[in-house]
Amino acid sequence: MDYPEHPLIQNLNDLDEEALRVKLSELNKKLAIAYRMGNHDLCNQLRMSIGSYNTKYQEKLRKNQDGTNFDDIIDIS
C-alpha cells in the first residue's frame, strides 16, 4: 500500500544513504510498537514518515547507480 509523504518532514536532501537507512530502521521499530499498542493514528503518521524517508532513500540509490557500469562486474558467460 502506498502512503502519501508526511507534510511536516522537510529537507531530507542533507541526509546520506546511511542516515536514511538508520532513520527508516528506527521508524519501523516505532511502527511495530504502535501496532502492538493499538494506536492506529500513530501508525498512520509513522507510515507517512516511512514513505517520505523511503522515497528519498530510493532516489539516492537510483542516483548513485546511474553512473555505475555493470559490464565489468557481471559475467554472464
C-alpha positions, 0 to 999 in steps of 0.5 A: 500500500502506498502512503502519501509523504508526511507534510511536516518532514522537510529537507531530507536532501542533507541526509546520506544513504546511511542516515536514511537507512538508520532513520527508516530502521528506527521508524519501523521499530516505532511502527511495530510498537504502535501496532502492538499498542493499538494506536492506529493514528500513530501508525498512520503518521509513522507510515507517512514518515516511512514513505517520505524517508523511503522515497528519498532513500530510493532516489539516492540509490537510483542516483548513485547507480546511474553512473555505475557500469555493470559490464565489468562486474557481471559475467554472464558467460 
